[in-house]
Amino acid sequence: MVYRAINIAKSLYTHFWHSTPKKLIMQDLLKPPAHVQLMKQLDRAAFAKTIEVPLLKARNIKLSSVIPIVKPFLLKLRKFKSIRPSESGEVRIYLNPLLVGSWGDFPNETRASLETLSLNHSNFTVESFTLQYEHYSVEAILQAVLPKEQEGCSSFTTVGHIVHVNLREHLMPYKDIIGEVLYDNVPNCKSVVNKTNMIDNTYRNFQMEILKGDSNMQTEVKANNCRFQFDFASVYWNSRLGTEHERIVKALKPHSVLFDVFAGVGPFSIPAAKKKCTVFANDLNPQSFKWLVHNKKLNKIPEDLFNEYNMDGRDFIKTVFKENFPRFSGKHPVYVTMNLPALAVEFLEAFVGLYSLEEETQEFEPVTLYVYCFAKGEDPEKITRNLIESCLRVKNVGIQTKITELFKVRTVSSMKEMMRVTLSLDRDILTGVAESKRKLQDELGIKEDVKRLCRSGKHGEEQEEAEQRLQSGGSQEFKNEGQSQASKE
């Protein structure tokens, strides 16, 4: 009966909204009042709005029998109880005015079911009700306040007690009210921050402005059955990557070996070690390294499973990976993660010719390598393949044959994807010969230009041009397609 009532409610809703006059009148009924648009300082009282709401009043009824029948029609608002018993024995059941305007608006079957419980048109009434600020969702409030002709504040992320937004320039005049609304309405929020510049790709952190709340940026996040504590102002953490972290950790078999080149505070490394994998985790940022070690202890990771390093990624590959990989090859599955999307592909060259043929005393088993990058353009897979091929050149080796999977991790913005490339890092690469050291000398200059711009935090056309040159690998023909490698958020 419940499912049938829900279907009836959906049919009624569809019929109701196909009535154009009613739609024009009613579509804004449960939204904030129009006069709050372009408000820059939050005035909660200004959101008050009185509407007519239908309800059922009854005494001495069995709620467990009534609720399944009326549930599809209930008025659902934040911080509002649609069913309100009173001490006098009267029960008030508030209904959605977009679905029900009179007793006759109930479908025949619903009315019949209610009448068997002694509820009829005499129990139906309409009364005034005042919607308040706390009744609206965050989305509804911000949509009502911000300019309608421009993109609004469509998303935010939570990092422990911190709510993090990336406000575009046209929203800066509204930053105070955005901070207030998020602070009021996001559960457990104690701070709202806005990123004020691009991520510094040296240490993967960024400058931020506190819009509302506490200036304490030390927080805790629970993910993949682990606890992570860190200072959000000095390290990189992206809650939107939680599912990707989980995917990779699930792919690791117990007793595998993981070399995490850009480990951060440990979102790959810590869960992997808890899965009984042997981990070699590295990060150049001293603060990330500090919290990586802290999180190892916090999650009670055995010392013999976890080895941490504070090195440049290229040095980590040429020393730690080179020294330790032969010990495990052929005995345990070996994996490498390289999660620095703006620059990670540049470090792939460090694996080329890592071992000489004389050093190869055993047949190397292929390593599964996960490298992340950004692809900006209409064909992210083609862009990604070209990017890998331009950065990983091995003489007489077709690198495309080493790519086993391309995966879209998430959409960063319009025409910009974060991609994961799975490579088979085998003997051909590890004992290969780098092809012409980037083939064209000027490409080295291109890479340095991009690094310099990323680290300086510059924006605009100058950076975009350099990024396009990086994405194209120096190929004018590819550059002209307008495809670019974007810097990490």
C-alpha positions in Angstrom: 0.0 0.0 0.0 2.9 2.4 0.8 4.5 1.9 -2.6 1.2 2.4 -4.3 0.6 5.6 -2.4 4.0 6.9 -3.4 3.4 6.2 -7.0 0.0 8.0 -6.8 1.7 11.0 -5.2 4.2 11.1 -8.0 1.4 11.0 -10.6 -0.4 13.7 -8.8 2.7 15.9 -8.6 3.3 15.4 -12.4 -0.3 16.3 -13.2 -0.1 19.3 -10.9 3.0 20.8 -12.4 1.8 20.4 -15.9 -0.9 22.9 -15.1 0.9 26.1 -16.2 -1.0 28.7 -14.2 -0.6 26.7 -10.9 3.1 26.2 -11.7 3.7 29.9 -12.2 1.9 30.6 -8.9 3.3 27.8 -6.8 6.8 27.1 -8.0 8.4 29.5 -5.5 6.0 28.8 -2.6 8.5 26.9 -0.5 11.5 28.9 -1.6 12.9 32.0 0.3 11.3 35.3 -0.5 12.4 37.2 -3.6 13.6 40.2 -1.6 16.6 38.4 -0.2 18.3 38.3 -3.6 21.7 40.1 -3.7 21.8 40.2 0.2 25.5 40.6 1.2 25.1 40.6 5.0 23.0 37.9 6.5 19.6 39.0 7.9 17.9 35.8 9.1 14.7 37.6 9.9 14.3 38.7 6.2 13.8 35.0 5.2 10.4 34.9 7.0 7.6 34.1 4.7 4.0 33.3 5.5 2.2 30.7 3.4 -1.0 28.6 3.6 -0.3 25.0 4.5 -2.8 22.1 4.4 -3.0 19.7 7.3 -5.0 17.0 8.8 -6.2 17.3 12.4 -7.4 14.2 14.3 -7.8 12.7 17.8 -7.4 9.2 19.0 -5.9 7.8 15.8 -3.3 5.1 15.4 -0.4 7.0 13.9 1.3 3.7 12.8 -1.6 3.1 10.5 -1.9 6.7 9.2 1.7 7.5 8.5 2.2 5.0 5.7 -0.8 6.5 3.8 0.1 10.1 4.2 3.9 9.8 4.1 4.2 10.7 0.3 2.3 13.9 0.9 4.0 15.2 4.1 5.6 18.7 4.2 9.3 18.1 4.5 11.4 21.0 5.7 14.7 21.3 7.7 14.2 21.5 11.4 10.5 20.9 11.1 8.3 18.0 12.3 5.5 17.4 9.9 3.6 15.1 12.4 3.0 16.8 15.7 1.1 15.1 18.5 0.0 17.3 21.4 -0.7 16.7 25.1 -4.4 17.2 24.5 -4.4 14.1 22.3 -4.8 16.0 19.0 -2.4 15.1 16.1 -1.6 17.7 13.5 -0.2 16.3 10.2 1.2 19.0 7.9 1.0 18.4 4.2 3.0 19.6 1.2 1.0 22.5 -0.5 2.6 21.7 -3.8 0.9 18.3 -3.7 -2.4 18.8 -1.8 -4.6 21.8 -1.7 -7.8 20.3 -0.6 -9.3 16.9 0.5 -10.3 16.3 -3.1 -6.7 16.5 -4.2 -5.9 13.2 -2.5 -6.1 10.3 -5.0 -9.3 8.2 -4.6 -7.4 5.3 -3.1 -5.7 7.5 -0.5 -9.0 9.0 0.6 -10.6 5.6 0.9 -7.7 4.4 3.0 -7.9 7.4 5.3 -11.7 7.0 5.6 -11.3 3.5 6.9 -9.4 5.1 9.8 -12.2 7.6 10.4 -10.4 10.5 8.7 -12.4 12.5 6.1 -12.8 16.0 4.7 -13.8 17.3 8.2 -10.3 16.6 9.4 -8.8 18.6 6.5 -8.0 22.3 7.0 -5.6 25.0 5.9 -3.8 27.4 8.1 -1.1 30.0 7.9 2.5 29.0 8.6 5.6 31.1 8.6 8.7 29.7 6.9 11.9 30.8 8.7 15.5 30.9 7.8 16.2 27.6 9.5 13.6 25.8 7.4 15.5 26.3 4.1 18.4 24.1 2.8 21.8 25.6 2.2 21.3 25.2 -1.6 17.9 27.0 -1.4 19.3 30.0 0.6 22.4 30.5 -1.6 20.4 30.1 -4.8 18.0 32.8 -3.5 20.7 35.2 -2.4 23.3 35.0 -5.2 23.1 36.6 -8.6 20.9 34.4 -10.9 22.6 35.3 -14.1 26.0 33.9 -13.0 27.3 30.6 -11.7 26.5 30.2 -8.0 28.3 28.5 -5.1 27.4 25.1 -6.3 29.6 22.9 -4.1 31.8 22.8 -1.0 33.8 20.1 0.8 34.0 19.2 4.4 37.4 18.4 6.0 36.7 17.4 9.6 35.2 20.6 11.2 36.3 22.7 8.2 34.1 23.7 5.3 36.2 24.6 2.2 34.9 26.6 -0.8 36.6 27.9 -3.9 34.8 31.1 -4.7 35.0 32.6 -8.1 35.7 36.3 -8.5 32.1 37.3 -9.1 31.1 35.7 -5.7 33.7 37.6 -3.6 31.2 40.4 -2.7 29.0 37.7 -1.2 31.7 35.8 0.7 30.5 36.9 4.1 27.0 35.7 3.7 28.2 32.5 2.1 30.4 31.9 5.1 27.6 32.6 7.5 25.1 30.3 5.7 27.5 27.4 5.6 28.6 27.9 9.2 24.9 27.8 10.3 23.8 24.9 8.3 26.6 22.3 7.7 26.7 19.8 10.6 29.7 20.0 12.9 31.1 23.1 11.1 33.4 25.2 13.1 35.3 27.0 10.3 34.5 28.1 6.8 37.5 28.9 4.5 38.0 30.1 1.0 41.0 29.2 -1.1 42.6 32.5 -2.2 45.3 31.2 -4.6 46.2 28.2 -6.6 47.8 25.2 -4.9 51.6 25.6 -4.6 52.7 22.4 -6.4 55.9 22.2 -4.4 54.1 21.4 -1.1 50.5 21.0 -2.4 49.0 23.6 0.0 47.4 26.9 -0.6 46.6 30.2 1.1 43.2 30.6 2.5 40.9 33.1 4.0 38.7 32.3 7.0 35.2 33.4 6.1 33.6 32.4 9.4 34.5 30.6 12.6 37.6 29.3 14.3 41.1 29.9 13.0 42.3 26.5 14.2 43.0 24.4 11.1 44.1 21.2 12.9 41.4 18.7 12.1 40.6 15.0 11.9 39.0 13.0 9.1 37.9 9.4 9.1 38.4 7.5 5.9 38.9 3.9 4.8 38.6 2.7 8.4 41.5 5.0 9.4 41.9 8.3 11.3 43.8 11.1 9.7 44.9 14.2 11.7 46.6 17.2 10.1 46.8 20.9 9.8 44.7 21.8 6.7 46.5 25.1 6.3 49.9 23.4 5.6 49.1 20.1 3.9 47.0 18.8 1.0 43.8 16.9 1.6 40.9 16.5 -0.8 37.8 14.8 0.6 36.5 14.3 -2.9 39.2 11.7 -3.5 38.0 9.4 -0.8 36.3 7.0 -3.2 39.5 6.9 -5.3 41.6 6.1 -2.3 39.3 3.3 -1.4 39.4 1.9 -4.9 43.2 1.7 -5.0 43.5 0.2 -1.5 40.9 -2.4 -2.4 43.0 -3.3 -5.4 46.0 -4.1 -3.3 46.3 -7.7 -2.2 47.4 -8.5 1.3 51.2 -8.6 1.7 51.7 -6.5 -1.4 54.3 -3.7 -1.5 53.4 -0.1 -2.1 55.7 2.7 -3.1 53.8 6.0 -2.5 55.8 8.7 -4.2 53.6 11.7 -3.2 52.1 10.3 0.0 50.8 13.4 1.6 49.4 12.6 5.1 48.8 9.0 4.1 45.4 8.4 2.4 46.8 5.6 0.3 49.7 4.5 2.6 48.0 4.2 6.0 45.1 2.0 4.8 47.5 -0.1 2.7 49.6 -0.8 5.8 46.5 -1.7 7.8 45.9 -4.2 5.1 49.2 -5.8 5.9 51.0 -4.3 2.9 54.6 -3.2 3.2 54.7 0.5 2.5 57.4 3.0 1.5 55.8 6.4 1.8 57.3 9.7 0.7 56.5 13.4 0.7 58.6 16.4 0.1 56.5 18.7 2.3 58.0 18.7 5.8 54.5 19.2 7.3 53.0 16.4 5.3 55.8 14.2 6.5 55.2 15.2 10.1 51.5 14.3 9.9 52.3 11.1 7.9 54.4 9.9 10.8 51.8 11.0 13.3 49.0 9.1 11.4 51.2 6.0 11.3 51.3 6.1 15.1 47.7 7.2 15.5 46.5 4.1 13.5 48.9 1.8 15.3 50.8 0.7 12.1 53.6 -1.7 12.9 57.0 -0.2 12.3 58.2 -3.2 10.1 55.4 -2.5 7.6 55.8 1.2 7.2 58.8 3.2 6.0 58.5 7.0 5.7 60.7 9.4 3.8 60.9 13.2 3.3 62.5 13.5 -0.1 62.0 14.8 -3.6 59.9 12.3 -5.6 62.6 11.8 -8.2 65.2 11.1 -5.6 62.8 8.7 -3.9 62.4 6.7 -7.1 66.1 6.6 -7.9 67.1 5.5 -4.4 64.4 4.0 -2.2 62.5 2.3 -5.0 65.7 1.2 -6.8 67.2 -0.3 -3.7 64.1 -2.1 -2.4 62.1 -3.2 -5.5 64.5 -6.1 -6.4 63.9 -7.5 -2.9 60.2 -8.0 -3.5 59.9 -8.5 -7.3 58.7 -12.0 -8.0 57.8 -12.6 -4.4 55.0 -10.1 -3.8 52.9 -7.8 -6.0 54.4 -4.4 -6.2 52.5 -1.1 -6.8 53.5 2.5 -7.2 51.1 5.5 -6.6 51.9 8.9 -7.9 49.1 11.3 -6.9 50.4 14.8 -7.9 48.2 15.4 -10.9 49.7 18.7 -12.0 53.3 17.3 -12.2 53.4 13.6 -11.5 53.9 12.6 -15.1 57.1 14.5 -15.2 58.6 12.1 -12.7 57.9 9.0 -14.8 61.3 9.6 -16.6 63.0 8.7 -13.3 62.0 5.0 -13.9 63.6 4.8 -17.3 66.9 3.0 -17.3 66.8 2.8 -13.5 68.7 -0.5 -13.8 71.4 -1.5 -16.2 71.2 -4.9 -17.9 74.2 -5.9 -15.7 72.3 -4.9 -12.5 69.3 -7.0 -13.5 70.1 -10.3 -11.8 66.6 -11.6 -12.0 63.6 -11.3 -14.4 61.7 -8.3 -13.1 58.0 -8.8 -12.6 56.0 -5.8 -13.9 55.0 -3.2 -11.4 51.5 -1.8 -11.4 51.9 2.0 -11.4 49.0 4.4 -10.9 49.9 8.0 -12.0 47.4 10.9 -11.9 47.1 13.9 -14.2 44.7 16.6 -15.3 43.3 16.6 -18.9 41.6 19.7 -20.2 39.8 19.5 -23.5 37.1 17.6 -25.3 38.8 14.2 -25.4 40.4 13.6 -22.0 41.6 10.1 -22.9 43.4 11.2 -26.0 44.9 14.1 -24.1 46.1 11.8 -21.3 47.6 9.3 -23.7 49.5 12.1 -25.5 50.7 13.5 -22.1 52.0 10.1 -21.0 53.8 9.5 -24.3 55.4 13.0 -24.2 56.8 12.5 -20.7 57.7 8.8 -20.8 59.9 8.2 -23.8 61.9 5.0 -24.0 63.9 4.0 -27.1 62.3 1.3 -29.2 59.4 0.9 -26.7 55.8 1.8 -27.6 54.6 3.4 -24.3 51.0 3.1 -25.4 51.3 -0.7 -25.1 52.2 -0.2 -21.4 49.0 1.7 -20.6 46.6 -0.9 -19.2 43.8 1.4 -18.1 42.6 5.0 -18.3 40.1 6.1 -15.6 38.2 9.3 -15.0 38.5 10.0 -11.3 36.4 13.1 -11.2 35.4 16.2 -13.1 37.3 19.2 -11.7 35.5 21.8 -13.8 34.1 22.3 -17.2 36.2 20.4 -19.8 38.7 19.4 -17.1 39.1 15.9 -15.8 41.3 14.3 -13.2 42.6 11.1 -14.8 44.2 7.9 -13.4 46.6 6.1 -15.8 47.6 2.5 -14.9 50.9 1.6 -16.4 52.7 -1.7 -16.5 56.2 -0.7 -15.3 58.2 -3.6 -16.8 61.7 -4.6 -17.8 61.5 -2.6 -21.1 61.2 0.7 -19.1 63.3 -0.1 -16.0 66.3 -1.2 -18.1 65.5 1.0 -21.2 67.2 4.0 -22.7 65.5 7.4 -22.4 64.8 8.7 -25.9 66.8 11.9 -26.6 66.2 13.2 -23.1 62.8 14.7 -24.0 63.7 14.6 -27.7 63.6 18.4 -28.1 65.8 20.6 -25.9 63.2 23.3 -25.7 60.7 21.0 -24.0 62.9 21.1 -20.9 62.4 24.8 -20.9 58.6 24.3 -21.2 58.6 22.1 -18.1 60.6 24.6 -16.1 58.3 27.4 -17.2 55.3 25.5 -16.0 56.9 24.7 -12.7 57.9 28.3 -12.2 54.4 29.6 -12.9 52.7 26.9 -10.7 55.0 27.7 -7.8 54.6 31.4 -8.1 50.8 31.0 -8.0 50.3 33.1 -11.2 46.9 33.0 -12.9 45.5 33.8 -16.3 46.7 33.6 -19.9 50.4 33.3 -19.1 49.9 30.1 -17.1 47.3 28.7 -19.5 49.7 29.1 -22.4 52.5 27.3 -20.5 50.1 24.6 -19.5 49.1 24.1 -23.1 52.8 23.7 -24.0 53.3 21.2 -21.3 50.1 19.2 -22.3 51.2 19.2 -26.0 54.7 17.9 -25.2 56.1 20.7 -27.4 54.1 19.6 -30.5 52.7 22.7 -32.2 50.1 20.6 -34.0 48.8 19.2 -30.7 49.0 22.6 -29.1 46.8 24.0 -31.7 44.0 21.7 -30.7 43.6 23.8 -27.6 44.2 21.0 -25.2 46.0 21.7 -22.0 47.3 20.2 -18.8 45.8 22.2 -16.0 47.5 22.9 -12.7 46.3 21.0 -9.6 43.5 22.8 -7.8 
